[in-house]
């Protein structure tokens, strides 16, 4: 796999932008990913946290193709009593 040299969230485009070591530029549309992957507000919140606080981990998660497994592992719905 190519090495990621630069990664940041662009607030203007709502995309995580990456620059790879071979000069490739990638842009991940975060809104489209959330609409496709997140099934609850808890999952959307988890993705939002990653986007703003650790865009590199978010990009790796999306590029590896495992966001559903990650979201199932870290989010739990707890009923309010």
C-alpha positions in Angstrom: 0.0 0.0 0.0 1.1 3.5 -0.7 2.3 5.7 2.1 0.2 8.7 3.2 2.3 11.8 3.4 -0.4 14.4 4.3 -3.9 14.1 5.6 -6.4 16.7 6.8 -10.1 17.5 7.0 -11.1 20.3 4.7 -14.1 22.1 6.3 -15.0 23.9 3.1 -15.5 20.7 1.1 -16.4 18.3 3.9 -13.7 15.9 2.7 -10.7 14.3 4.1 -7.9 15.0 1.7 -4.8 12.8 1.3 -1.5 13.1 -0.5 0.3 9.8 -1.2 4.0 9.3 -1.6 3.6 8.7 -5.4 2.0 12.1 -5.8 -1.6 10.9 -5.9 -4.2 13.2 -4.3 -7.3 11.6 -2.8 -10.4 13.2 -1.4 -12.9 11.2 0.7 -16.4 12.7 0.8 -17.3 12.4 4.5 -21.0 13.1 3.9 -21.4 10.4 1.4 -19.6 7.9 3.6 -21.8 8.8 6.6 -24.9 8.4 4.5 -23.8 5.0 3.2 -22.3 3.5 6.4 -23.8 5.0 9.5 -27.1 3.6 10.7 -27.7 5.6 13.8 -26.8 8.9 15.4 -24.2 7.0 17.6 -22.4 5.8 14.5 -22.5 9.2 12.9 -21.1 10.7 16.0 -18.2 8.3 16.1 -17.4 9.0 12.5 -17.6 12.8 13.1 -15.2 12.4 16.1 -12.7 10.6 13.9 -13.0 13.1 11.1 -12.3 16.1 13.3 -9.8 14.6 15.8 -8.0 11.9 13.9 -8.5 12.3 10.1 -5.6 9.9 9.4 -7.2 7.0 11.3 -10.5 7.9 9.5 -8.8 7.8 6.1 -7.1 4.4 6.9 -10.4 3.0 8.0 -12.2 4.0 4.8 -9.3 2.9 2.5 -9.1 -0.5 4.2 -12.8 -0.9 3.6 -13.8 -1.9 7.2 -15.9 1.0 8.6 -18.9 -1.2 9.3 -16.9 -3.6 11.4 -15.3 -0.7 13.3 -18.7 1.0 14.0 -20.2 -2.2 15.3 -17.3 -2.7 17.6 -17.2 0.9 19.1 -20.9 1.9 19.2 -23.5 0.6 21.5 -27.1 1.7 21.9 -28.1 2.0 25.5 -31.7 2.5 26.3 -32.7 5.3 28.6 -34.6 4.1 31.6 
